[in-house]
């Protein structure tokens, strides 16, 4: 079994790494101490953007050609401009070189290395809240297998095509196409999406704050959904998103007999509804992958069922709000914190929408990874101190290849396939963490066998975070909770 776990983790990491890339480089000021009090932006030169349109890069700058700005604003805005480019996740290398000529004119050279932008990859999907719960249950029938295709920077405009298909315990096919900007001014974008899903195992009730699964030989649950997200970019950091969609669900009759209110309080075996949502995001962190400085704010509302469907009506409302902050303390130490709350009207809802903490890979408290605590409302607060034990980029010299003469027809290749990233560096960051997290799940309808709702939850522990090439984040953690349950845990992506 340990061997199977190792093989599984290897392929899981392959899938996890797909489509991501660590960005290196920096901002270089020639004779920074000699910069004048006022600086005029005279030119911005882009080098090595073989696919990406020039305006996609220029739009991420905090200033434009012809602007005159104070010295310190120029330095700060140059660094912020590079951060904006990093967060577009289009390049593996971004270097800004700034030179002042004629006493006050700034000549800016932006050197980029574009990512490999086509990512086919195998997929191993864990049909569980997280990988730790999956290993604890030791039910390998909950795996699904398939493939995914990600194509970023479509047409050189930052468009992203995502296709995914998995089969097994879950049959799932989804597709989305992200258009970050409908024009060169980057004011409005949209993301149409569609998904079909059916699964053999469904969580139909909780016992001892853990999911109890309904298993079927054929599929117990089916759904189809489609919609569109409309984006409005107010500035570099503030985005508004309007979500419109439709969803239809159906469950097997035997599942309905087991839990008559799984989909609807009217004991229906199928429902359909329209949904609408709004989300405001303000992101001023230095990295989407592993932030160490800045802050992030997100507020959103979601309404499932807007009155357009009269048979078996759905009426679910969510209000979500979160704020995260990241502060460098100095001498390699950092502090971070996150607070999140989700509110919904305190009325009985169909079981499918009574999800509290521990039902997905994002909203849970460390120390309670093996639990799913159902309820209507929840909040949590997380804090983390970390020490940067290592942050280094190794570069490797390239051997020059002899150029051979080729016929003109042989050189007529599609440009996007020629844009292969030559990896001549290996970044590695190691961070030692100490953390504590607390939260509360409110459930006015808690059953006696579930104890953890309506009580204070506390988790704490330490971890080693490894951040390396392809934006891979691996968290090796030792956690404990207020009941003194403890053990080793494995996590991917940032903790918050």
C-alpha positions as CSV (number, residue, x, y, z in Angstrom):
1,X,0.0,0.0,0.0
2,X,2.8,2.5,0.7
3,X,4.2,1.7,-2.8
4,X,0.7,2.5,-4.3
5,X,0.6,5.7,-2.4
6,X,4.0,6.8,-3.8
7,X,2.9,6.0,-7.3
8,X,-0.3,7.9,-6.8
9,X,1.4,10.9,-5.4
10,X,3.9,11.0,-8.3
11,X,1.1,11.1,-10.9
12,X,-0.9,13.5,-8.7
13,X,2.0,15.9,-8.7
14,X,2.4,15.7,-12.5
15,X,-1.2,16.8,-12.8
16,X,-0.8,19.4,-10.2
17,X,2.2,20.9,-11.8
18,X,0.6,21.2,-15.2
19,X,0.2,24.7,-16.6
20,X,2.2,26.6,-13.9
21,X,5.6,28.1,-13.9
22,X,7.8,29.9,-11.4
23,X,8.8,33.4,-12.5
24,X,12.3,34.7,-12.0
25,X,14.0,37.9,-12.8
26,X,13.7,41.4,-11.2
27,X,14.0,45.1,-11.7
28,X,17.4,46.7,-12.4
29,X,18.0,50.4,-12.1
30,X,21.2,51.7,-13.6
31,X,22.8,54.2,-11.2
32,X,19.7,54.2,-8.9
33,X,21.3,56.7,-6.5
34,X,21.7,59.1,-9.4
35,X,18.0,59.2,-10.5
36,X,16.7,62.7,-10.8
37,X,13.7,64.0,-8.7
38,X,11.4,63.9,-11.7
39,X,11.5,61.3,-14.5
40,X,9.9,61.3,-17.9
41,X,9.0,57.9,-19.4
42,X,10.5,58.1,-22.9
43,X,10.2,54.5,-24.2
44,X,9.3,51.0,-23.1
45,X,11.0,48.3,-25.2
46,X,9.7,44.7,-25.1
47,X,12.2,42.0,-25.9
48,X,11.6,38.3,-26.8
49,X,7.8,38.4,-26.8
50,X,7.4,36.0,-29.7
51,X,3.7,35.2,-29.1
52,X,2.4,37.8,-26.6
53,X,1.1,40.9,-28.1
54,X,2.9,44.1,-27.0
55,X,-0.2,45.8,-25.6
56,X,-0.8,42.8,-23.2
57,X,2.5,43.6,-21.5
58,X,2.2,47.4,-21.8
59,X,-1.3,47.4,-20.1
60,X,0.2,45.9,-16.9
61,X,2.5,49.0,-16.4
62,X,1.6,51.5,-13.8
63,X,2.7,54.3,-16.1
64,X,2.8,55.0,-19.8
65,X,5.1,56.6,-22.3
66,X,5.0,60.4,-21.9
67,X,4.2,60.4,-18.1
68,X,6.4,62.5,-15.8
69,X,6.5,61.1,-12.3
70,X,8.5,61.7,-9.1
71,X,11.6,59.6,-8.5
72,X,10.3,57.4,-5.6
73,X,6.9,56.9,-7.4
74,X,8.8,55.7,-10.5
75,X,10.8,53.2,-8.5
76,X,7.8,51.8,-6.7
77,X,5.6,51.7,-9.9
78,X,8.3,49.9,-11.8
79,X,8.4,47.1,-9.2
80,X,4.6,47.0,-9.1
81,X,4.5,46.8,-12.9
82,X,6.7,43.7,-12.8
83,X,4.5,42.2,-10.1
84,X,1.5,42.8,-12.3
85,X,3.2,40.9,-15.1
86,X,4.2,38.0,-12.8
87,X,0.5,37.6,-11.7
88,X,-0.6,37.3,-15.3
89,X,1.2,34.0,-15.3
90,X,2.3,34.2,-18.9
91,X,6.1,34.3,-18.4
92,X,8.8,32.3,-16.7
93,X,11.3,35.2,-16.7
94,X,10.6,38.9,-16.4
95,X,13.5,41.4,-16.2
96,X,13.1,45.2,-16.2
97,X,16.2,47.2,-17.0
98,X,15.9,51.0,-16.5
99,X,18.4,53.5,-17.8
100,X,18.2,57.3,-17.5
101,X,19.5,59.4,-20.4
102,X,19.8,63.1,-20.9
103,X,19.4,63.6,-17.2
104,X,15.7,62.8,-16.9
105,X,14.4,60.5,-19.7
106,X,13.8,56.9,-18.7
107,X,14.4,54.1,-21.2
108,X,12.9,50.8,-20.0
109,X,13.8,47.5,-21.5
110,X,11.5,44.6,-20.6
111,X,13.0,41.1,-21.3
112,X,10.6,38.2,-21.0
113,X,10.7,34.5,-21.5
114,X,7.3,33.1,-22.4
115,X,6.0,29.9,-20.8
116,X,5.3,26.7,-22.6
117,X,1.7,27.5,-23.2
118,X,0.2,24.1,-24.2
119,X,-0.2,21.6,-21.3
120,X,-1.7,18.2,-22.0
121,X,-1.5,16.1,-18.8
122,X,-2.8,13.0,-17.2
123,X,-5.3,13.5,-14.4
124,X,-5.8,11.5,-11.2
125,X,-8.8,13.0,-9.4
126,X,-9.4,12.3,-5.7
127,X,-13.2,12.3,-5.0
128,X,-12.6,13.3,-1.4
129,X,-12.4,16.6,0.6
130,X,-8.6,16.4,0.7
131,X,-5.9,13.9,0.1
132,X,-5.5,13.2,3.9
133,X,-9.1,12.2,4.2
134,X,-8.7,10.0,1.1
135,X,-5.7,8.1,2.6
136,X,-7.5,7.8,6.0
137,X,-10.5,6.2,4.5
138,X,-8.3,4.0,2.3
139,X,-11.0,3.6,-0.4
140,X,-9.3,3.5,-3.7
141,X,-12.5,3.1,-5.6
142,X,-13.0,6.9,-5.2
143,X,-10.3,7.6,-7.8
144,X,-11.1,8.9,-11.3
145,X,-8.7,9.0,-14.2
146,X,-8.5,11.1,-17.3
147,X,-6.7,13.9,-19.0
148,X,-6.6,17.7,-19.2
149,X,-5.5,20.2,-21.8
150,X,-4.6,23.8,-20.9
151,X,-3.8,26.3,-23.6
152,X,-2.8,29.7,-22.1
153,X,-1.9,32.8,-24.0
154,X,-4.2,31.8,-26.9
155,X,-3.6,34.2,-29.9
156,X,-0.9,35.9,-27.7
157,X,-3.6,37.9,-25.9
158,X,-3.7,36.0,-22.6
159,X,-6.8,34.0,-23.5
160,X,-7.0,30.6,-21.7
161,X,-8.6,27.4,-22.9
162,X,-9.2,24.6,-20.4
163,X,-10.5,21.2,-21.2
164,X,-10.8,18.3,-18.7
165,X,-12.3,14.8,-18.9
166,X,-12.1,12.2,-16.2
167,X,-13.7,8.8,-15.9
168,X,-14.1,6.2,-13.1
169,X,-15.9,6.9,-9.8
170,X,-16.7,10.3,-11.4
171,X,-17.4,11.0,-15.0
172,X,-16.7,14.6,-15.6
173,X,-16.3,16.7,-18.7
174,X,-15.8,20.5,-18.5
175,X,-14.6,23.2,-20.7
176,X,-14.0,27.0,-20.2
177,X,-12.5,29.8,-22.3
178,X,-11.2,32.8,-20.4
179,X,-11.1,36.1,-22.3
180,X,-9.4,38.5,-19.9
181,X,-10.1,41.5,-22.2
182,X,-12.6,42.2,-24.9
183,X,-10.5,45.2,-26.1
184,X,-7.0,46.5,-25.7
185,X,-8.0,48.6,-22.7
186,X,-8.6,45.6,-20.5
187,X,-11.8,46.9,-19.1
188,X,-14.2,43.9,-19.7
189,X,-13.6,40.2,-20.1
190,X,-15.7,37.0,-20.0
191,X,-15.4,33.3,-19.3
192,X,-18.0,31.0,-20.8
193,X,-18.0,27.5,-19.2
194,X,-19.9,24.2,-19.4
195,X,-19.7,21.0,-17.3
196,X,-21.3,17.5,-17.2
197,X,-20.7,15.4,-14.1
198,X,-22.0,12.1,-12.8
199,X,-20.6,10.1,-9.8
200,X,-21.1,6.7,-8.2
201,X,-20.4,7.8,-4.6
202,X,-22.3,10.7,-2.8
203,X,-22.0,12.0,0.7
204,X,-25.6,11.7,1.9
205,X,-25.3,12.3,5.6
206,X,-22.8,12.9,8.4
207,X,-21.9,10.6,11.3
208,X,-19.4,11.6,14.0
209,X,-18.6,14.6,11.8
210,X,-17.5,12.5,9.0
211,X,-19.0,11.9,5.6
212,X,-21.1,8.7,5.1
213,X,-21.1,7.7,1.5
214,X,-23.9,6.3,-0.7
215,X,-22.4,3.9,-3.2
216,X,-24.1,2.8,-6.5
217,X,-23.1,0.4,-9.2
218,X,-24.2,3.0,-11.7
219,X,-24.2,6.7,-11.2
220,X,-26.0,8.0,-8.1
221,X,-25.8,11.7,-9.0
222,X,-25.8,13.6,-12.3
223,X,-25.6,17.2,-13.2
224,X,-25.1,19.5,-16.1
225,X,-24.3,23.2,-15.8
226,X,-23.3,26.1,-18.1
227,X,-22.9,29.8,-17.6
228,X,-20.7,32.8,-18.2
229,X,-18.6,35.0,-15.9
230,X,-18.4,38.6,-16.8
231,X,-15.3,40.5,-15.6
232,X,-14.8,44.2,-15.1
233,X,-11.3,45.3,-14.3
234,X,-11.6,48.7,-12.4
235,X,-7.8,49.0,-12.1
236,X,-4.7,46.8,-11.7
237,X,-5.9,45.3,-8.5
238,X,-9.7,45.7,-8.3
239,X,-11.9,43.3,-10.3
240,X,-15.7,42.8,-10.3
241,X,-17.2,39.6,-11.5
242,X,-20.9,38.9,-12.4
243,X,-21.7,35.1,-12.6
244,X,-24.7,33.9,-14.6
245,X,-25.6,30.2,-15.0
246,X,-28.0,27.3,-15.2
247,X,-27.8,23.9,-13.5
248,X,-29.8,20.7,-13.5
249,X,-29.3,17.8,-11.1
250,X,-30.7,14.3,-10.8
251,X,-30.2,11.6,-8.2
252,X,-31.0,7.9,-8.2
253,X,-34.3,6.8,-6.6
254,X,-32.5,4.7,-4.0
255,X,-30.5,7.7,-2.9
256,X,-33.8,9.6,-2.6
257,X,-35.2,6.9,-0.3
258,X,-32.0,7.1,1.9
259,X,-32.1,10.9,2.2
260,X,-35.5,12.4,0.9
261,X,-34.2,16.0,1.3
262,X,-30.9,15.6,-0.4
263,X,-31.8,17.8,-3.4
264,X,-35.0,19.5,-2.3
265,X,-37.2,19.8,0.7
266,X,-40.1,18.7,-1.6
267,X,-38.4,15.2,-1.8
268,X,-37.8,15.5,-5.5
269,X,-35.2,13.4,-7.3
270,X,-34.4,16.1,-9.8
271,X,-34.2,19.9,-9.8
272,X,-33.1,22.7,-12.1
273,X,-32.5,26.3,-11.4
274,X,-30.8,29.5,-12.7
275,X,-28.1,31.1,-10.6
276,X,-26.6,34.5,-10.3
277,X,-23.6,35.8,-8.3
278,X,-21.4,38.8,-7.8
279,X,-17.8,38.9,-6.6
280,X,-15.5,41.8,-5.8
281,X,-11.8,41.0,-5.6
282,X,-9.0,43.3,-4.5
283,X,-5.6,41.6,-4.8
284,X,-2.5,43.6,-3.8
285,X,-0.3,40.6,-2.9
286,X,3.1,40.0,-4.4
287,X,2.3,36.5,-5.7
288,X,-0.8,34.4,-6.4
289,X,1.1,31.2,-5.7
290,X,2.9,31.9,-2.4
291,X,2.4,35.5,-1.2
292,X,4.8,37.0,1.3
293,X,3.8,40.7,1.1
294,X,0.6,42.6,0.5
295,X,-3.1,41.8,1.1
296,X,-6.1,40.3,-0.5
297,X,-9.9,41.0,-0.1
298,X,-12.8,39.1,-1.6
299,X,-16.5,39.7,-1.1
300,X,-19.2,37.8,-2.9
301,X,-22.9,36.8,-3.0
302,X,-24.4,33.8,-4.7
303,X,-28.1,33.1,-5.3
304,X,-29.2,29.6,-6.4
305,X,-32.7,29.9,-7.8
306,X,-33.9,33.2,-9.1
307,X,-37.6,32.4,-9.5
308,X,-37.6,31.4,-13.2
309,X,-38.3,27.8,-12.4
310,X,-41.5,27.0,-10.6
311,X,-41.4,23.2,-10.2
312,X,-39.3,22.1,-7.2
313,X,-38.0,25.6,-6.7
314,X,-34.5,26.1,-5.2
315,X,-33.8,29.0,-2.8
316,X,-30.3,29.1,-1.5
317,X,-28.3,32.3,-0.7
318,X,-24.7,32.6,0.3
319,X,-22.7,35.7,1.5
320,X,-18.9,35.2,1.5
321,X,-16.2,37.6,2.7
322,X,-12.5,37.1,3.4
323,X,-9.4,39.2,3.9
324,X,-5.8,38.0,4.0
325,X,-2.6,40.0,4.8
326,X,1.1,39.2,4.5
327,X,3.8,41.2,6.2
328,X,7.6,40.8,6.0
329,X,9.0,41.3,9.5
330,X,12.6,41.3,8.6
331,X,15.7,39.0,8.9
332,X,13.9,36.4,6.8
333,X,10.7,36.3,9.0
334,X,7.2,36.7,7.7
335,X,3.7,36.9,9.3
336,X,0.4,36.2,7.6
337,X,-3.3,36.0,8.6
338,X,-6.6,35.3,7.0
339,X,-10.2,35.7,8.2
340,X,-13.2,34.3,6.3
341,X,-16.9,34.1,6.9
342,X,-19.8,32.5,5.1
343,X,-23.4,33.4,6.0
344,X,-26.7,31.9,4.7
345,X,-30.2,32.3,6.1
346,X,-30.7,30.2,9.2
347,X,-33.4,28.0,7.7
348,X,-33.4,24.4,6.8
349,X,-31.8,23.8,3.4
350,X,-31.6,20.6,1.3
351,X,-28.7,18.5,2.5
352,X,-26.5,19.2,-0.5
353,X,-26.2,22.8,0.5
354,X,-25.5,22.3,4.2
355,X,-21.8,22.3,3.8
356,X,-19.7,23.8,6.5
357,X,-15.9,23.3,7.0
358,X,-14.0,20.4,5.6
359,X,-16.1,19.8,2.5
360,X,-13.6,21.0,0.0
361,X,-9.9,21.6,-0.4
362,X,-10.0,25.2,0.5
363,X,-12.3,25.8,3.5
364,X,-11.0,23.8,6.5
365,X,-9.0,24.2,9.6
366,X,-5.7,22.4,9.9
367,X,-6.0,19.7,12.5
368,X,-9.5,18.9,11.3
369,X,-8.6,17.6,7.8
370,X,-10.3,14.3,8.5
371,X,-13.6,15.9,9.5
372,X,-16.5,17.4,7.5
373,X,-18.5,19.7,9.8
374,X,-21.9,20.5,8.4
375,X,-23.8,23.7,9.2
376,X,-25.4,26.8,7.8
377,X,-22.8,29.5,8.8
378,X,-19.2,29.4,9.6
379,X,-16.2,31.6,10.2
380,X,-12.5,31.0,10.8
381,X,-9.3,32.9,11.5
382,X,-5.8,31.7,10.5
383,X,-2.4,33.0,11.4
384,X,1.1,31.9,10.4
385,X,4.7,32.8,11.2
386,X,7.3,31.6,8.8
387,X,11.1,31.7,8.4
388,X,12.7,31.7,5.0
389,X,15.3,29.0,5.4
390,X,16.3,29.0,1.7
391,X,15.4,31.1,-1.4
392,X,17.7,30.5,-4.3
393,X,17.7,30.2,-8.0
394,X,20.3,28.0,-9.6
395,X,21.1,28.9,-13.2
396,X,22.7,26.5,-15.7
397,X,24.8,27.4,-18.7
398,X,23.4,26.5,-22.1
399,X,25.4,24.7,-24.7
400,X,25.3,26.4,-28.1
401,X,24.0,24.2,-30.8
402,X,25.3,24.3,-34.3
403,X,22.8,25.8,-36.7
404,X,22.0,23.7,-39.7
405,X,20.7,25.1,-42.9
406,X,17.1,24.1,-43.5
407,X,14.8,24.5,-46.4
408,X,12.2,27.2,-46.3
409,X,9.3,24.7,-46.0
410,X,10.9,23.0,-43.0
411,X,11.0,26.3,-41.2
412,X,7.3,27.0,-41.8
413,X,6.1,25.8,-38.4
414,X,3.3,27.1,-36.2
415,X,4.8,29.8,-34.0
416,X,3.1,28.7,-30.9
417,X,4.7,25.3,-31.0
418,X,8.1,26.9,-31.5
419,X,7.7,28.8,-28.3
420,X,9.3,26.2,-26.1
421,X,10.7,27.3,-22.8
422,X,14.3,26.4,-22.3
423,X,14.7,25.9,-18.6
424,X,18.1,27.1,-17.5
425,X,17.3,27.7,-13.9
426,X,15.9,25.9,-10.9
427,X,14.3,28.0,-8.1
428,X,13.8,26.6,-4.7
429,X,12.3,28.1,-1.5
430,X,12.1,26.4,1.8
431,X,10.0,28.0,4.6
432,X,9.6,26.8,8.2
433,X,6.2,27.6,9.6
434,X,4.4,27.8,13.0
435,X,0.6,28.3,12.7
436,X,-2.6,28.3,14.6
437,X,-6.2,28.4,13.3
438,X,-9.6,28.7,14.9
439,X,-13.2,28.6,13.7
440,X,-16.8,28.0,14.4
441,X,-19.6,26.3,12.5
442,X,-23.2,27.1,13.4
443,X,-25.8,24.4,12.8
444,X,-29.2,24.9,14.4
445,X,-30.2,21.5,13.1
446,X,-27.2,19.5,14.4
447,X,-27.9,15.8,15.1
448,X,-26.7,14.2,18.3
449,X,-24.0,12.1,16.7
450,X,-22.3,15.2,15.3
451,X,-20.4,17.0,18.0
452,X,-18.1,19.6,16.4
453,X,-20.7,22.1,15.1
454,X,-21.7,24.8,17.6
455,X,-18.4,24.5,19.4
456,X,-15.0,26.4,19.2
457,X,-12.5,24.7,16.9
458,X,-8.8,25.1,17.4
459,X,-5.9,23.7,15.3
460,X,-2.2,24.4,15.5
461,X,1.1,22.9,14.4
462,X,4.2,23.4,12.3
463,X,5.1,22.8,8.7
464,X,7.9,22.9,6.1
465,X,6.8,24.5,2.8
466,X,8.7,23.7,-0.3
467,X,8.2,26.1,-3.2
468,X,10.0,25.3,-6.5
469,X,9.8,25.3,-10.2
470,X,6.3,25.3,-11.9
471,X,4.9,27.0,-8.8
472,X,4.7,23.7,-7.0
473,X,4.0,24.2,-3.3
474,X,4.3,21.1,-1.1
475,X,3.4,21.4,2.6
476,X,4.7,18.8,5.1
477,X,2.8,19.5,8.3
478,X,2.4,18.1,11.8
479,X,-0.9,19.2,13.2
480,X,-3.0,18.9,16.3
481,X,-6.4,20.1,17.5
482,X,-8.1,21.0,20.7
483,X,-9.0,17.3,21.3
484,X,-5.2,16.6,21.1
485,X,-5.7,14.5,17.9
486,X,-2.5,14.9,16.0
487,X,-0.5,13.5,13.1
488,X,1.4,14.2,9.9
489,X,-0.5,15.8,7.0
490,X,0.3,16.6,3.4
491,X,-0.9,19.7,1.6
492,X,-0.5,21.3,-1.8
493,X,-0.8,25.0,-2.7
494,X,-0.5,27.8,-0.2
495,X,-2.2,27.4,3.1
496,X,-3.9,30.8,2.6
